[in-house]
Amino acid sequence: MIVKRLEQNQEQQMQLWLRQERIIDMLCRRSIEHETAIADLRLAIKG
């Protein structure tokens, strides 16, 4: 019984970690897109 609960807890932790990894990846992509958009705006303002 204890082993089964430990396995379930480990699986839940793994699922949480994977979800967090996907969120971090998405936020990194957005950040890069925003940086690109800001650079484009700066160029448009200067030009």
C-alpha positions in Angstrom: 0.0 0.0 0.0 2.8 2.5 0.9 4.7 1.6 -2.2 1.6 2.2 -4.4 1.1 5.6 -2.8 4.7 6.5 -3.4 4.4 5.4 -7.0 1.3 7.5 -7.4 2.9 10.5 -5.8 5.9 10.1 -8.1 3.7 9.9 -11.1 1.8 13.1 -10.0 5.1 14.9 -9.5 6.3 13.8 -13.0 3.1 15.1 -14.6 3.4 18.4 -12.7 7.0 18.7 -13.9 6.1 18.0 -17.5 3.3 20.6 -17.3 5.7 23.2 -15.9 8.2 22.4 -18.6 5.5 23.0 -21.3 4.6 26.3 -19.7 8.2 27.5 -19.4 8.7 26.6 -23.1 5.6 28.6 -24.1 6.7 31.6 -22.1 10.2 31.5 -23.6 8.7 31.4 -27.1 6.4 34.4 -26.3 9.3 36.3 -24.8 11.3 35.8 -28.0 8.4 36.9 -30.1 7.9 40.0 -28.0 11.6 40.9 -28.2 11.4 40.5 -32.0 8.3 42.7 -32.2 10.0 45.4 -30.0 13.1 45.3 -32.2 10.9 45.7 -35.3 9.1 48.7 -33.7 12.4 50.3 -32.8 13.6 50.0 -36.4 10.3 51.4 -37.7 10.6 54.4 -35.4 14.2 55.1 -36.4 13.5 54.6 -40.1 
